[in-house]
Amino acid sequence: MANHVGDRAVVLGASMAGLMAARVLAESYAEVVVVDRDDLSEVSGTPRKSVRQGGHAHALLARGLQVLEDLYPGLTLELEALGMPIGDLGNNIRWYFNGRQIRQVDTGLVIVSLVRPLLEGQVRVRTAALSGVTMMDRTDILGLATTPDRGRVTGVTVRRQSDGVDELLPADLVVDTTGRGSRTAAWLEELGYQRAPEEKVKIGLTYTTQHYRLSENVLGDDLASIPVATPGHPRGAVFSRACGRYQLSLTGILGDQPPTDPEGFLRYARSLPVPDIYEWVRDAEPIDEPAAIRYPASVRRHYEKLTAFPDGLLVMGDGATSFNPVYAQGMTVAALEALELRDHLRRGSAPPFRRFFADIARVIDGPWEIAATSDLSHPGVAGKRTPKIKFINGYLARLHAAASNDPHLSNAFLRVAGLIDAPPTLMKPATLLRVLRAGKPPAQPVPPRTIDSASSSTA
Ligand SMILES: Cc1cc2nc3c(=O)[nH]c(=O)nc-3n(C[C@H](O)[C@H](O)[C@H](O)COP(=O)(O)OP(=O)(O)OC[C@H]3O[C@@H](n4cnc5c(N)ncnc54)[C@H](O)[C@@H]3O)c2cc1C
């Protein structure tokens, strides 16, 4: 062990945030126990019961892959060996905004076309192989154990599904990575603490996804075609290839739901601003039925604003902030939070809650602002549109239009979307001038929903 901080850490939840937390905790705790209710014995391309989002489009942002490669050297090539092709973020993805493709450009940033359960499975294999790490699967997390004064969390009570027996797992540190449904807020209340203030952006998003076999490789060297939802075209899609099959995730917002019946699904695909995707899948061989998942709102829990919190407990991943998934930020932010945890542990002790939550809040701020600002470009999304938000959204619309002819702008935008560069870099004089010189974008087209409202239902 690189640097001893404690005897045992318990991680609640063995999805991406939990696995990366366990990876860094293993450098500082003699034992790391990762608890999850699902059966984790198999690595497969099929989504787990409790991580249903794994069956839908999942991208790992360029920054996220860099961090994962730092935590698990060689991972990128292992993923490729499992059938997930690698490419360049700008050169091998076709990005569309308002029906116009931005110029493909060599960004030098590697991306992997993922099958999410396989990514998680490989990260799990690598984590479980670390000295001191134990995976405790098919085990339900029941609650926290504390000192009599409730000032410190001392462990977790769990129930094994195999025999229904309850067990107390003592721990020097408990890390909650149980996702959006995290019960830390409720546990805090039970223990006499305040809940963290919550911020929500109600996007009313639905993903509907189907997988196909195609007789020819319609994407060529490219890995995916992504018409991004914009106010003019609020219906989006991710069409990608990996592991010998094609995946199409259709997205709708504010209650516009891509249907789950095959005909309705195809009609919705036809309403996208980019005709290719419909043409590719209309006669393709479906592997499964379309399946939907709803995502009502992005949720940020501001733990950094609390003045009292029990020692020995941290929250990370979606449990702290769940981002609108269309920006593909969740796993990358969880990876950056794991780096923050590692930095703290390397200083020789478990992080005090105030400093840890303040540090991860700084990690969350940028991606949250990107996602919330873009969501507010859609007129139906509730929220205050400050002059800054209006300016940014107007500027981005111009930048996207100009990027259809200007690879410099594609590169600058993709580096920010990939969480490599901070958003203010888009305002650098060289970039700003190029956007201004390109002039105003053409008028916004009519949203397809008004053309093809028959193909959707409203929540
Ligand atoms: C439709 C959709 C698409 C997405 N696309 C992307 C994307 O493209 N890119 C990206 O980076 N992110 C994406 N995300 C978000 C991403 O999936 C999460 O950020 C990521 O999984 C990290 O979440 P997590 O580990 O914090 O929690 P989760 O993935 O939700 O995992 C929580 C874990 O805790 C376990 N658990 C929960 N409660 C209990 C309990 N009581 N007892 C035992 N175990 C428990 C569950 O079994 C699960 O394993 C998407 C999300 C959705 C909904």
The ligand as a Gaussian input file, in Angstrom:
#p B3LYP/6-31G(d) Opt

LIG

0 1
 C      -29.737000       7.370000     -20.116000
 C      -28.394000       7.732000     -19.507000
 C      -27.306000       7.900000     -20.344000
 C      -26.079000       8.273000     -19.791000
 N      -25.032000       8.519000     -20.636000
 C      -23.838000       8.869000     -20.121000
 C      -22.741000       9.116000     -20.976000
 O      -22.847000       9.090000     -22.202000
 N      -21.546000       9.420000     -20.406000
 C      -21.390000       9.507000     -19.042000
 O      -20.278000       9.793000     -18.580000
 N      -22.415000       9.299000     -18.221000
 C      -23.626000       8.974000     -18.705000
 N      -24.671000       8.746000     -17.863000
 C      -24.427000       8.843000     -16.398000
 C      -23.609000       7.644000     -15.910000
 O      -24.304000       6.453000     -16.185000
 C      -23.279000       7.794000     -14.421000
 O      -22.713000       9.064000     -14.213000
 C      -22.284000       6.731000     -13.980000
 O      -22.854000       5.450000     -13.985000
 C      -21.744000       6.981000     -12.573000
 O      -22.787000       6.851000     -11.679000
 P      -22.605000       6.267000     -10.224000
 O      -21.549000       5.239000     -10.210000
 O      -22.480000       7.415000      -9.301000
 O      -24.050000       5.601000      -9.952000
 P      -24.814000       4.460000     -10.726000
 O      -24.210000       4.171000     -12.023000
 O      -26.252000       4.823000     -10.689000
 O      -24.600000       3.178000      -9.798000
 C      -25.080000       3.069000      -8.496000
 C      -24.689000       1.691000      -7.973000
 O      -25.123000       1.584000      -6.615000
 C      -25.781000       0.349000      -6.416000
 N      -26.788000       0.544000      -5.364000
 C      -27.672000       1.568000      -5.261000
 N      -28.434000       1.431000      -4.152000
 C      -28.022000       0.309000      -3.547000
 C      -28.434000      -0.374000      -2.355000
 N      -29.400000       0.103000      -1.548000
 N      -27.802000      -1.523000      -2.018000
 C      -26.816000      -2.023000      -2.803000
 N      -26.383000      -1.420000      -3.947000
 C      -26.968000      -0.262000      -4.311000
 C      -26.392000       0.001000      -7.774000
 O      -26.567000      -1.392000      -7.910000
 C      -25.333000       0.549000      -8.746000
 O      -24.354000      -0.408000      -9.038000
 C      -25.928000       8.411000     -18.378000
 C      -27.030000       8.222000     -17.548000
 C      -28.259000       7.918000     -18.111000
 C      -29.455000       7.767000     -17.186000

